[in-house]
Amino acid sequence: MVIGACRVKLRLPENGSLKGKRHVVKSLLE
């Protein structure tokens, strides 16, 4: 989960939209 959280922080600046955030969350849950 720590690695996933780091990935989210890295991706958030690129995906500022809600769709981008949802995509990141889905990728973590899979």
Residue pairs with C-beta under 8 A, 6 or more apart in sequence:
4 28
7 24
7 28
8 24
8 25
8 28
11 20
11 24
12 20
12 21
12 24
14 20
15 21
15 23
15 24
